[in-house]
């Protein structure tokens, strides 16, 4: 062989070796467990992620995340080593295809909860920009679909509907989740992480009546468990439809149960000072109407709604590591 072909082969090999491997993208859909700043900062009905003490651990100021720091979408993205995702509300200029997008909005339900647009509207927004990414980028990207159970909390706490009648709602929510995932698959995405609900009866919103001392098993048995069973069944069916895709169930029920028992128990770090106040509430004259624990990351739960601390989310993702392989 002459020297020239050898030099060409060597040059190609060096070029390939030097070419950086781009990290896979992440697209996030859902509610407050995924939201990194999409809630309107001036929406008085949803003020909390933009008020102190939210964000006090990281980045040090309120940044639109429902935690003292990072949330599920941040921590999961770090575990999967995906490229950073940009909040769709903060996107300026064109989409360059090197970062993922976060469409999640705190308070959004799978259906229309609290009068806010459902998660399907986030998918509408994604479909309007999907052509900005190559088919290869979409196929290698991770789509996180996460809900905190807003549909059910709206049913129970706002509509004051009886928990005994909640099962038909779980059926409708499950059907809509499947429809949403099918739309995302048809848009080119192939890797999906779908969260189960955590033990709803152990969330601070459910344990406040017992001074955060015990879980409300009625809520867990009648809300989270039938919802998760429905999601499991529907995802099992979708695996046959998604012939060249992967769907991973992220079992937040088991992960929360394990993590909360070893990290601060049921009592959240930040609580309102009375029955009319929540973490992030302010009273007359702008005085804080809440109390924050000295070390937020010594607690699993951050606020008196249903949001973990950054350390809580890290503990949850650590529990999920064994199922993340298909997403890498």
C-alpha positions as CSV (number, residue, x, y, z in Angstrom):
1,X,0.0,0.0,0.0
2,X,1.3,3.5,-0.9
3,X,1.8,6.1,1.7
4,X,-1.0,8.3,0.5
5,X,-3.9,5.9,1.2
6,X,-2.4,5.2,4.6
7,X,-2.2,8.9,5.4
8,X,-5.9,9.4,4.3
9,X,-7.0,6.5,6.5
10,X,-5.0,8.0,9.4
11,X,-6.5,11.4,8.9
12,X,-10.1,10.0,8.8
13,X,-9.5,8.0,12.0
14,X,-8.1,11.1,13.8
15,X,-11.0,13.2,12.6
16,X,-13.6,10.7,13.8
17,X,-11.7,10.4,17.1
18,X,-11.7,14.1,17.6
19,X,-15.3,14.6,16.7
20,X,-17.2,15.3,19.9
21,X,-20.2,13.0,20.7
22,X,-23.2,15.2,21.2
23,X,-25.2,14.4,24.3
24,X,-28.8,13.2,23.7
25,X,-31.5,15.8,24.2
26,X,-34.3,15.7,26.8
27,X,-37.9,17.0,26.2
28,X,-40.0,17.4,29.3
29,X,-43.8,17.4,29.5
30,X,-45.9,17.5,32.7
31,X,-46.4,19.6,35.8
32,X,-44.4,20.8,38.8
33,X,-42.1,17.8,39.1
34,X,-40.7,18.7,35.7
35,X,-41.2,22.5,35.5
36,X,-38.0,24.5,35.5
37,X,-39.6,28.0,35.1
38,X,-42.6,27.8,32.8
39,X,-45.1,29.1,35.3
40,X,-45.9,32.7,34.6
41,X,-44.0,34.8,37.1
42,X,-46.9,37.2,37.4
43,X,-49.6,34.6,37.9
44,X,-50.9,35.3,41.4
45,X,-52.7,32.0,41.5
46,X,-49.4,30.1,41.2
47,X,-46.9,32.4,43.0
48,X,-44.8,29.9,44.9
49,X,-41.9,28.9,42.6
50,X,-41.2,32.6,42.0
51,X,-41.1,33.6,45.7
52,X,-38.7,33.1,48.5
53,X,-37.8,30.6,50.0
54,X,-38.1,28.6,46.8
55,X,-34.6,28.2,45.1
56,X,-32.8,29.1,48.3
57,X,-30.3,26.2,48.1
58,X,-29.8,26.6,44.4
59,X,-29.5,28.9,42.6
60,X,-29.9,31.1,45.7
61,X,-33.0,33.0,44.4
62,X,-36.5,31.9,43.3
63,X,-36.1,30.5,39.7
64,X,-39.5,29.0,39.0
65,X,-38.7,25.5,40.3
66,X,-41.0,23.9,43.0
67,X,-38.1,23.0,45.3
68,X,-35.3,24.5,47.3
69,X,-33.1,23.6,44.3
70,X,-33.2,21.2,41.3
71,X,-36.3,19.1,40.5
72,X,-36.9,15.7,38.9
73,X,-36.2,16.8,35.3
74,X,-32.9,18.3,36.3
75,X,-31.7,15.4,38.4
76,X,-32.9,12.7,35.9
77,X,-31.2,14.6,33.1
78,X,-27.9,14.7,35.0
79,X,-28.2,11.0,35.7
80,X,-28.7,10.3,32.0
81,X,-26.1,12.8,30.9
82,X,-28.5,14.5,28.5
83,X,-27.9,18.0,27.2
84,X,-29.4,20.8,29.3
85,X,-33.0,21.5,28.6
86,X,-34.3,25.1,28.2
87,X,-37.5,26.3,29.6
88,X,-39.8,27.0,26.6
89,X,-40.9,30.2,28.2
90,X,-37.3,31.5,28.4
91,X,-36.4,30.5,24.8
92,X,-35.1,33.5,22.9
93,X,-34.3,33.5,19.2
94,X,-34.3,30.3,17.1
95,X,-33.9,26.7,18.2
96,X,-30.4,25.5,17.4
97,X,-31.0,21.9,18.1
98,X,-28.1,21.5,20.6
99,X,-30.4,21.7,23.7
100,X,-33.6,20.0,24.7
101,X,-36.8,21.8,25.6
102,X,-38.9,21.8,28.8
103,X,-42.6,22.3,28.3
104,X,-43.8,21.3,31.8
105,X,-45.9,23.8,33.7
106,X,-46.7,23.5,37.4
107,X,-50.4,22.9,38.0
108,X,-51.0,21.3,34.6
109,X,-53.1,18.1,34.7
110,X,-53.3,15.3,32.2
111,X,-56.8,16.6,31.7
112,X,-57.8,20.2,32.5
113,X,-57.2,20.7,36.2
114,X,-57.5,24.1,38.0
115,X,-58.5,25.6,34.7
116,X,-55.0,25.4,33.3
117,X,-54.2,24.0,29.9
118,X,-53.6,20.2,29.9
119,X,-50.4,18.5,29.1
120,X,-51.7,17.9,25.6
121,X,-51.3,21.6,24.9
122,X,-47.6,21.2,25.8
123,X,-47.4,18.5,23.1
124,X,-49.1,21.0,20.7
125,X,-46.2,23.4,21.4
126,X,-43.6,20.7,20.9
127,X,-45.1,19.6,17.5
128,X,-44.8,23.2,16.3
129,X,-41.0,23.1,16.8
130,X,-40.2,19.5,16.3
131,X,-39.0,20.2,12.7
132,X,-36.1,22.2,14.2
133,X,-34.5,18.9,15.2
134,X,-33.2,16.1,13.0
135,X,-34.9,12.7,13.0
136,X,-31.8,11.3,14.6
137,X,-31.9,13.8,17.4
138,X,-35.5,13.0,18.1
139,X,-35.0,9.3,18.0
140,X,-32.1,9.5,20.5
141,X,-33.8,12.0,22.8
142,X,-35.5,11.2,26.1
143,X,-39.0,12.3,26.6
144,X,-40.0,12.7,30.2
145,X,-43.7,12.6,30.9
146,X,-44.4,13.4,34.6
147,X,-47.4,14.4,36.5
148,X,-47.8,15.1,40.2
149,X,-51.5,14.1,40.3
150,X,-53.0,17.5,39.8
151,X,-56.1,16.0,38.2
152,X,-56.9,14.1,41.4
153,X,-56.0,16.9,43.8
154,X,-58.3,19.2,41.9
155,X,-61.1,16.5,42.1
156,X,-60.6,16.0,45.8
157,X,-59.6,19.5,47.2
158,X,-61.3,22.0,44.8
159,X,-64.3,20.1,43.5
160,X,-64.7,18.4,46.9
161,X,-65.8,15.2,45.1
162,X,-66.0,11.9,47.0
163,X,-62.9,9.7,46.8
164,X,-65.1,6.7,46.3
165,X,-66.1,8.0,42.9
166,X,-62.5,8.7,41.7
167,X,-62.0,5.5,39.7
168,X,-63.6,6.7,36.4
169,X,-61.2,9.7,36.5
170,X,-58.2,7.3,36.7
171,X,-59.5,5.6,33.6
172,X,-59.8,8.9,31.7
173,X,-56.4,10.1,32.8
174,X,-54.8,6.8,31.8
175,X,-56.4,7.0,28.3
176,X,-55.2,10.6,27.8
177,X,-51.6,9.7,28.9
178,X,-51.6,6.9,26.2
179,X,-53.0,9.4,23.6
180,X,-50.3,11.9,24.5
181,X,-47.5,9.4,24.3
182,X,-48.7,8.2,20.9
183,X,-48.6,11.8,19.6
184,X,-45.1,12.1,20.8
185,X,-44.1,8.9,19.2
186,X,-45.7,10.0,15.9
187,X,-43.6,13.2,16.2
188,X,-40.4,11.2,16.1
189,X,-39.5,10.6,19.7
190,X,-38.6,7.0,20.6
191,X,-37.4,7.0,24.3
192,X,-40.0,7.6,27.0
193,X,-39.8,7.9,30.7
194,X,-43.3,7.9,32.3
195,X,-43.7,8.5,36.0
196,X,-46.1,6.7,38.3
197,X,-47.7,8.8,41.0
198,X,-46.0,8.8,44.3
199,X,-47.9,7.6,47.4
200,X,-50.4,10.4,47.3
201,X,-51.5,9.8,50.9
202,X,-48.0,10.4,52.1
203,X,-47.6,13.8,50.4
204,X,-47.7,16.8,52.8
205,X,-51.0,18.0,51.3
206,X,-52.5,14.7,52.6
207,X,-50.6,14.4,55.9
208,X,-51.1,18.0,57.2
209,X,-54.2,17.0,59.1
210,X,-52.1,14.6,61.2
211,X,-49.4,17.2,61.6
212,X,-47.3,15.3,59.1
213,X,-47.1,12.2,61.4
214,X,-48.9,9.6,59.3
215,X,-50.0,8.8,55.7
216,X,-53.6,9.0,54.6
217,X,-53.8,5.4,53.2
218,X,-57.2,6.1,51.7
219,X,-55.6,8.5,49.3
220,X,-52.8,6.2,48.3
221,X,-55.1,3.2,47.9
222,X,-57.8,5.0,46.0
223,X,-55.7,7.5,44.0
224,X,-52.1,6.5,43.4
225,X,-52.5,2.7,43.2
226,X,-55.3,2.5,40.6
227,X,-53.7,5.3,38.6
228,X,-50.3,3.4,38.5
229,X,-52.0,0.1,37.7
230,X,-53.8,1.9,34.8
231,X,-50.5,3.4,33.5
232,X,-48.7,0.1,33.8
233,X,-51.4,-1.6,31.7
234,X,-51.6,1.1,29.1
235,X,-47.8,1.3,28.8
236,X,-47.6,-2.4,28.4
237,X,-49.9,-2.1,25.4
238,X,-48.0,0.8,23.9
239,X,-44.8,-1.2,23.9
240,X,-46.2,-3.3,21.1
241,X,-47.2,-0.2,19.2
242,X,-43.8,1.5,19.7
243,X,-42.0,-1.3,17.8
244,X,-38.7,0.6,17.7
245,X,-39.0,2.6,20.8
246,X,-38.5,2.2,24.6
247,X,-40.9,3.1,27.4
248,X,-39.7,3.0,31.0
249,X,-42.0,3.4,34.0
250,X,-40.4,5.5,36.7
251,X,-41.9,4.0,39.9
252,X,-42.2,7.1,42.1
253,X,-44.5,5.3,44.4
254,X,-41.8,2.8,45.5
255,X,-39.0,5.4,45.3
256,X,-40.8,8.0,47.4
257,X,-41.7,5.3,50.0
258,X,-38.1,4.2,50.4
259,X,-36.5,7.6,50.2
260,X,-38.9,9.5,52.6
261,X,-38.3,6.8,55.3
262,X,-34.6,7.4,55.3
263,X,-34.5,11.2,54.7
264,X,-36.5,13.2,57.1
265,X,-39.8,11.4,57.1
266,X,-43.1,13.0,56.2
267,X,-42.6,16.5,57.7
268,X,-41.6,19.0,55.0
269,X,-38.9,21.6,55.5
270,X,-41.0,24.6,54.7
271,X,-44.5,25.0,56.1
272,X,-47.1,27.8,56.5
273,X,-47.5,29.3,59.9
274,X,-51.2,28.7,60.1
275,X,-54.0,26.9,58.2
276,X,-54.4,29.8,55.8
277,X,-50.7,29.9,54.8
278,X,-48.3,27.8,52.7
279,X,-44.6,27.7,52.1
280,X,-43.9,31.0,50.3
281,X,-46.9,32.8,51.7
282,X,-46.6,36.4,53.0
283,X,-48.8,38.1,55.6
284,X,-49.7,41.7,56.3
285,X,-46.9,44.1,55.5
286,X,-45.0,41.5,53.5
287,X,-43.9,39.5,56.6
288,X,-43.2,35.8,55.8
289,X,-46.0,33.6,56.9
290,X,-43.9,30.4,56.7
291,X,-41.1,28.7,58.5
292,X,-38.1,27.0,56.9
293,X,-36.0,24.3,58.5
294,X,-32.2,25.0,59.0
295,X,-31.0,22.4,56.5
296,X,-33.5,21.7,53.7
297,X,-31.5,18.9,52.2
298,X,-31.8,16.9,55.5
299,X,-35.5,16.6,54.6
300,X,-37.2,14.6,51.8
301,X,-40.1,17.0,51.3
302,X,-39.6,20.7,50.6
303,X,-43.0,22.3,50.9
304,X,-46.4,21.6,52.4
305,X,-47.9,20.7,49.0
306,X,-46.2,17.7,47.4
307,X,-42.7,18.7,46.3
308,X,-39.4,17.1,47.4
309,X,-36.2,18.9,48.2
310,X,-33.3,18.6,45.8
311,X,-31.8,15.9,48.1
312,X,-35.2,14.2,48.0
313,X,-35.2,14.1,44.2
314,X,-31.6,12.9,44.2
315,X,-32.6,10.0,46.5
316,X,-35.5,9.2,44.2
317,X,-33.4,9.0,41.1
318,X,-30.8,6.9,42.9
319,X,-33.7,4.5,43.6
320,X,-34.6,4.4,39.9
321,X,-31.0,3.8,38.5
322,X,-31.7,0.1,37.8
323,X,-34.4,0.9,35.2
324,X,-32.7,3.7,33.3
325,X,-30.6,1.6,30.9
326,X,-33.0,1.8,27.9
327,X,-33.0,5.6,28.2
328,X,-29.2,5.9,27.9
